[in-house]
Amino acid sequence: MQVITIENAKPIFSWCPNIEEEAQKQMVEISKLPYVKHCALMPDAHLGMSCPIGGVVACDSVIVPNFVGVDIACGMGTMRTNLTTEEIKGKEEIIHNAITRSIPMGFSHNQDKRRKEMQQKYEEKIEYNMKKFLPDGYTEIVKPDAFYDQMGTLGGGNHFLELQSDEEGHVWMMVHSGSRGIGKKVCDHFNDIAKKANEKWYSQSIVGFLPVTSEEGKQYIGWMNMCMMFAYYNRQAMLEEIKRNLLHYFPNMEITTKAIEGVGGEILNIHHNYASIENHMGQNWWVHRKGATLASDKTIGIIPGSMGSASYIVRGKGKKESLNSCSHGAGRRMGRNVFNQAYNTPDKLKEIEESMKNIKHTKFGRATSRKGKDLGMLDISEAPQAYKDIDEVINNELDLIVPIHKLTPLVNWKDSGEE
């Protein structure tokens, strides 16, 4: 751990060696804000929007939508099975095709049949939580039907599905996804409100914030909790869909996740983009984790790699300087556009494919602009070379976590970007 000290600012506790200059500058500016009480950078930290991804920020009496980010409650879910790698050997392509047909990815939403299935299964939970977290409604932000349109769908970018193998050769299912377009609508809506309110208050804050006692602050917290609930069930729905498909091919398969000490059920399901009221250093603060995982001494967490590298199941140590946090993944080494430009060469593409030769994975699609224009190259921005070395990331935070299992990828699904 390194402590970065700046005059007239809070110290920054960093587990990220050689952090990019712009990401550190971002956290330095945050550390100067009067309502910020504690800052930490996880070992996967890199530049984000308003706050580094891999940043942990404790605030007194305010909540900051952009310190949570647009993918509210993005996180990880996993199930361990009694299947072995030998049992699925030779069936990887069949399994890959089945899941590709079963789970919408990228911008795709549920079609009528699956949408009705999701509504039937989750409507009672959605309605209960709407009343719990949004007693006054606020449905002008997101209509209830949007939850069923997107429930059990993966999304794009760094979100993935995977079958993995542990040290003993047992097969795990893993999903990385969040609140889909719902989280972005919520963040954008309240970030706009926060920026306008701060202008009204003549605030010098570099980012829009909302007092938690204000009506807008209460609304954001309610919607954030709705996104957390939705993201949790979204990951659950995808894991259950993978389970259903695997049972078709392996009817004797059983789920053994709860055999892990500290996991109470079939699914281990956690968030890594959220804020919560927590007590640290004798104070109640709103702790924002933007691309960071809870790592209290009672937490079992998931730290994924990229589509071609290992993931870890970990136990937290409850380190106070990190506000009981750890990394949420490997963290990007290069921005998407920069990486695509640098690695779309015959030699580099060969290097990428060679590194993933033992993994059945979705083929890379075409790189496009924001307006959908073909950029004349493959979109390889999620290749393992675009990310930091996950083993180095883990080694840099061994005072925050204890690794329990190292999982290596067997089959990987991502949005290809193609219809």
WODAKA-V120110 format. One record per backbone hydrogen bond with DSSP energy under -0.5 kcal/mol. CO is the residue of the C=O (numbers start at 1). NH is the residue of the N-H. If there is no record, write none. Layout:
<<CO NH> <CO NH>>
//
This chain:
<<2 4> <2 14> <3 5> <4 12> <6 9> <11 13> <11 39> <12 4> <12 14> <13 41> <14 2> <15 17> <16 19> <20 24> <21 25> <22 26> <23 27> <24 28> <25 29> <26 30> <27 31> <28 32> <29 32> <30 33> <31 10> <33 36> <35 60> <38 58> <39 13> <40 56> <41 15> <42 45> <46 53> <48 50> <49 51> <52 55> <53 46> <54 42> <55 290> <56 40> <57 288> <58 37> <58 38> <59 61> <59 286> <61 212> <63 65> <63 210> <64 67> <64 68> <65 68> <65 69> <70 72> <71 74> <72 179> <74 272> <74 273> <75 177> <76 270> <77 175> <78 268> <79 173> <80 256> <80 257> <83 171> <84 87> <84 88> <85 89> <88 91> <91 95> <92 96> <93 97> <94 98> <95 99> <96 100> <97 101> <98 102> <99 103> <102 104> <104 154> <105 108> <111 115> <112 116> <113 117> <114 118> <115 119> <116 120> <117 121> <118 122> <119 123> <122 126> <123 127> <124 128> <125 129> <126 130> <127 131> <128 132> <129 133> <130 134> <134 137> <136 138> <138 141> <143 146> <144 147> <144 148> <145 148> <145 149> <146 150> <147 151> <149 110> <150 153> <155 106> <156 159> <160 176> <161 413> <162 174> <163 410> <163 411> <164 172> <165 408> <166 169> <169 85> <170 166> <171 81> <172 164> <173 79> <174 162> <175 77> <175 177> <176 160> <177 75> <179 182> <179 183> <180 184> <181 185> <182 186> <183 187> <184 188> <185 189> <186 190> <187 191> <188 192> <189 193> <190 194> <191 195> <192 196> <193 197> <194 198> <195 199> <196 200> <197 201> <198 203> <199 202> <210 63> <211 214> <214 218> <215 219> <216 220> <217 221> <218 222> <219 223> <220 224> <221 225> <222 226> <223 227> <224 228> <225 229> <226 230> <227 231> <228 232> <229 233> <230 234> <231 235> <232 236> <233 237> <234 238> <235 239> <236 240> <237 241> <238 242> <239 243> <240 244> <241 245> <242 246> <243 247> <244 248> <245 249> <246 250> <250 253> <254 82> <256 259> <257 260> <260 263> <262 264> <267 269> <268 78> <270 76> <271 294> <272 291> <272 292> <273 73> <274 289> <276 278> <276 287> <278 280> <278 285> <280 283> <283 280> <283 285> <285 278> <285 287> <286 59> <286 288> <287 276> <287 289> <288 57> <288 290> <289 274> <289 291> <290 54> <290 55> <291 328> <293 326> <295 317> <295 318> <296 299> <299 301> <299 316> <301 314> <302 304> <303 312> <306 309> <311 407> <312 303> <312 314> <313 404> <313 405> <314 301> <315 402> <319 322> <319 324> <320 323> <324 295> <326 293> <328 304> <331 388> <335 339> <336 340> <337 341> <338 342> <339 343> <340 344> <343 345> <345 349> <346 350> <347 351> <348 352> <349 353> <350 354> <351 355> <352 356> <353 356> <354 357> <356 359> <359 361> <360 412> <365 379> <367 375> <369 372> <373 369> <377 367> <378 380> <380 383> <382 307> <383 386> <384 387> <386 333> <386 334> <388 390> <389 393> <390 394> <391 395> <392 396> <394 397> <395 398> <397 400> <397 401> <400 317> <402 315> <405 313> <405 407> <407 311> <408 165> <410 360> <411 163> <412 362> <413 161>>
//
